[in-house]
């Protein structure tokens, strides 16, 4: 073990039910560096960081912290070794103050009583040290997602963590919030903290990382200095092949108009106008909070229309609920699939057929053969990778979960399909597969609205692009 490393993993093996999740994996982290961990969903990244965090223990292999052999048998052991993990799903207590969250479980006491003032003063010192101008007495629930992540990081620093693992830290952040996070990371690096950084956003790695290690199928592939590699090379290492056709798109002649929105306003947006044609992919771009998602909620009956009109196939419609929209063959694949898109403990079969129960349930009679026909159709068409229809959805990778969510709406045979951030949180290989599916749907005449915060995705996949700002449409451009 070299003394130059804060953390080193050698020959790590981990298997579940006889199937290897990690095989002969190795990784190292230097003081003051950001070392990115890259790989497709299912490559083993989560398993590796859970071993570092003490959630899992490796079956074989060795861990070294600051040059010393270390056994990490629990989260407590990891914390004692100076390792803290900032999970994608934040674990703060919303109705406690920043100071109370930072010292939760390690409260400062005076004469056997918790000293709120001491915790607030100590927390404020750390916040000020990193130029985070937030009052430590403020309730966490009142903070933005970005500031909540800052509090998670400050909590780690307050206990002298010198190894911080960040799992998809920017997935819910705006560009400005991301820059704020990067500034804090730069300060941590200057203090000698080593950061393991996981992200599917390739551009971020070239902005923030010093080195990147690529994993595939639970195994080590390569480690590259960020200045000595390219995005294309990293993608090829991840998927094991050249990705020459990443954005899959056939641009077809414009079909008939199927939807027209005139001066729409609801509780969040105003004066929104656009039209949509069959076989078209209409991209919606704009900053977080511009009103893209909020507009689509009215199109599926989740937010009442206060002003303006929705005209479907030449007739004005009013939707009171998503069921009304579904009956008119309008479907919305939501942005947050974990919260709104599926039931994780239910089977793939149940999730794929959830939107079309009347097709195989009549009264108390359930036509299992018909249910299996529907589920198998979209399981096969979308190339969902799983052991079978009975597998619980939570056992699938992010990309395959997204395919199931998409398949559940395709089973309703939509005329208009709204995709809100359809590739968020999935790897480049799965993205390419989703793009192929979207392209095939457009070729079949489905009219598609696609919301995305990734500008290259919008530009490469859309026929036309609508730009929203401050709750209204501002620019329309032809691709």
Secondary structure, 3 states (H helix, E strand, C coil): CCCCEEEEEEEEEEEECCEEEEEEEEEEEECCCEEEEECCCCCCHHHHHHHHHCCCCCCEEEEEECCEECCCCCHHHHHHCCEEEECCCCCCCCCCEHHHHHCCCCCCEECCEECHHHHHHHHHHHHHHCCCCCCCCCEHHHCCHHHHHHHHHHHHHHCCCCEEEEECCCCCCCHHHHHHHHHHHHHHHHCCCEEEEECCCHHHHHHHCCEEEEEECCEEEEEEEHHHCCHHHHHHHHHCCCCCCCCCCCCCCCCCEEEEEEEEECCCCCCEEEEEECCCEEEEECCCCCCHHHHHHHHCCCCCCCEEEEEECCEEECCCCHHHHHHCCEEEECCCHHHHHCCCCCEHHHHHHHHHHHHCEECCEECHHHHHHHHHHHHHHCCCCCCCCCCEHHHCCHHHHHHHHHHHHHCCCCCEEEEECCCCCCCHHHHHHHHHHHHHHHHCCCEEEEECCCHHHHHHHCCEEEEEECCEEEEEEEC
